[in-house]
Amino acid sequence: MAFISVGGVKLSSEAYAASAIVLLPINSAANPFLYSNLPDLIWEKLKPIKDKVGRTESRSSSSALGQMTKQTDTGIPNDETKM
């Protein structure tokens, strides 16, 4: 509500009272779940999905890297191989 007020919108005192009656109890009811170990359990369940997505991305980047090295490998010696 503060962002709305800063934006220049005039809010009545009834709007503040309604938000206090509705939003504050919802926030209070959600806090035990938010600050318990529930988020950790959710992240544990999502970890296999995240790992699967990460492997897919690493495969595509490694294949792109392989293509880049094939394109640059022309058989012409560079400064590192002249020794």
CORZI-V861936 format. One line per field, one symbol per residue. ss: DSSP state (a for helix, b for strand, c for the rest). A space follows every 50 residues. Layout:
BEGIN
ss = ???
END
This chain:
BEGIN
ss = caaaaaccccccaaaaaaaaaaaaaaaaaaaaaacccaaaaaaaaaaaaa aaaaaaaaaaaaaaaaaaaaaaccccccccccc
END
